Amino acid sequence: PKVLISLAADEATVKAAYIYNFAKFTQWPEEKNSVLRLCDLGQDSPDRSLDILIGKPVRNMQISVRHAVGLHDVPQCDLIFVPAEHAQALERVRQVVNGYPILIVSEGTGALLKGATVALIQSESRIVFEVDLGSARQLGLLVSGKMLQLARKVY
């Protein structure tokens, strides 16, 4: 059982690293704040692996992390992570986000169709990602060409 725990921990660390890089390769319309607000959607078991990102630099900002964020809190986020177990809330998150420059990162192959801007996807023994560039542009976000080159698919 210990091996399973470390694999899950490693996977969570890899996801956190991806999210950090998505933040570094995305530009928000107004980066006047000194804080980049990363939110973790969901009430039950917050993903504490994102805590390793607290205080990490993204250009002139530092990351803050809020867990167990509800839909009403979404407009106070710059980047929102919707874990796979909350994928059913993705369409609602996207409706709330409309009009706000918020990067929506989720998990699973159907995540982009439901409104995510970036989807983390388990592919064999690796995690890959896909980007909905149209969604990013609609939300006023600039995604770096480097990030798009690394994506498995760009829509």
Phi, psi and omega in degrees: 000330181298325180298317179299319180297314181292325177297316179296319179296317179298317180298318179295321179294319179297317179298317179298320179296318177301311182300320177299315180292324176299319179296318181292329183261013177240139175245131177270153183303321180229109179255053182278334181287155177269358183237133172258115189269107177264124181243145180247112183284141173123142185269324191293267184253101181298148181277093184291347180297337178290343180299337179294346180272349182303126178084353179293142182279139170227102187051241183266015184241165172236145183281135168243153183235130173240131180258163174053044180281136176264172182303324182293341180271346187308317180299344178268016180247155172256329180220129179238132177257122178250102182296160183308321183291350177244018183302332179296341180271355185303315182298321178293318178302314182298321178297317180293321183290329184314125181096347178248142177279080183236125178280124180255116178247131178220188184235147173105157186294331181269002187298320182294321180296331182271357176124356178290153176270324178229134179242128172270129186230131176284122180230107188054241183259014183239165171250127177241175178218155177233151184235136172261092184296325178300317178297315180301314181295319178302323182274000178083019182260141175257120180257128182297145176300328178300316181295319181295325178293328182278342181292147176292320178215148175234130180251000000 
